Amino acid sequence: MGSRSRARRVAAALGFAGLLCAVLGVIMIVMVPSIIKQQVLKNVRIDPSSLSFNMWKEIPVPFYLSVYFFDVVNPSEILQGQKPQVRERGPYVYREFRHKSNITFNDNDTVSFLEYRSFQFQPDKSRGLESDSIVMPNILVLSAAMMMENGPMSLKLIMTLAFSTLGERAFMNRTVSEIMWGYEDPLIHLVNKYFPNMFPFKGKFGLFAELNNSDSGLFTVFTGVKNFSRIHLVDKWNGVSKVNFWHSDQCNMINGTSGQMWAPFMTPESSLEFYSPEACRSMKLIYKEQEVFEGIPTFRFVAPNTLFANGSVYPPNEGFCPCRESGIQNVSTCRFNAPLFLSHPHFYNADPVLAEAVSGLHPNPEEHSLFLDIHPVTGIPMNCSVKLQLSLYIKSVKGIGQTGKIEPVILPLMWFGESGAMEGETLQTFYTQLVLMPKVLHYAQYVLLALGCVLLLIPIVYQIRSQEKCYLFWSSSKKGSKDKEAIQAYSESLMTSAPKGTVLQEARL
């Protein structure tokens, strides 16, 4: 009796535990996705209390700037009208440090900030030294010549004389350090003396001189605290909501984010838009495929074929014109009218005639395409590689002797790639909190539901088996009583003497 009572209590306890597990599993299935969503929304917004705020303020991902130069092999022949020949030199790798300052939260759910950048040369990652010499087009001379193409002949002759006096030539031999961070040029001093507002720079001239130890402009972006639908989107840049470099409102629009974080919960239909101060325009990347970075699921976004397409191939880009061949963008309007062009490296994804016009170019998607790998749940970049090329349009300008007989050509100057990948403790923390824990919760809810169902079966099975045993016991008890009564009656009849006249018969089996 005691063992049956104990078994009944154990079965009841297991059934109660199963009920709890099943209810908890159902609650988790219903509530966990909502809880995860709320936690993501809370922690990706720009707020000092969010987990991602310090990551946004001081980007923990190590960024590297890799620079490749196109060393001109035959400058004398180019001046005689021959096809340019270049050889790629590099990479010259720099560690890029970024930090935000002047962070100001505004009343309209936005935050304003300046992001400063500095660069440090990495000899161990580079193929060459900053002291290496590179032969390149003289951007100042050839740009000035192009600006004076339609000017009076007398002024061109004066310019030719001035160039000769200052020792300026169409091609120059400079070190990597000088090209990157600036060099003294007598032409700059002369122009700044007589035309003080012609050049935006007053000291040294270098392709990256304005980027080192400087900011990329005052960004004002939405924090997502009050209105999550606009999180990370740029409200204004340098106080304006659109630029005036281009010839259409669409091209002048400042769209997307500042290029560091995007809205969470992305789908393959999502796109990445961001404003690039270096390109003076907004850019849009499109979804390509799913990837996995260090165990973290990501979406890979790449540049569409239309990013640098000209207006005849892609009409919305008409505002970036005057255009030349498709695949290069004229950025002269935001680069002191110098005939500079932006494109993918080696004219990848551009009109083939551009690469064919210069010997030594070999475009291919593996080395020259750009991509961003984004964690779709949070909108945080995991791995990125943005690659762009800067080229100069050069040609012979009648009246300016330094240009010789140069045939019109878009001559690549250099290309660079900015790359960064989350690593170390930051990556481990991100994986644990945003990948591992949601995955554990996802499986735990179904395990609890299954376990609950199994435990609920135990008291049910016990009850069924108990009823069967009880039925068998009572059946056997009733049958035994009747047999006992029959045997007892038979025994008593045998013991009673028969009445007179009764004939006893022989018992037969």
Beta strands, then each sheet from edge to edge (+ up, - down):
strand 1: 63-72
strand 2: 86-105
strand 3: 110-121
strand 4: 133-137
strand 5: 171-175
strand 6: 214-222
strand 7: 234-237
strand 8: 271-276
strand 9: 281-293
strand 10: 296-302
strand 11: 328-330
strand 12: 340-343
strand 13: 371-375
strand 14: 380-394
strand 15: 409-421
sheet 1: 7+ 6- 3+ 2- 1+ 15- 14+ 12- 11+
sheet 2: 7+ 6- 3+ 2- 1+ 15- 14+ 13- 10+ 9- 8+
sheet 3: 4+ 5-
end
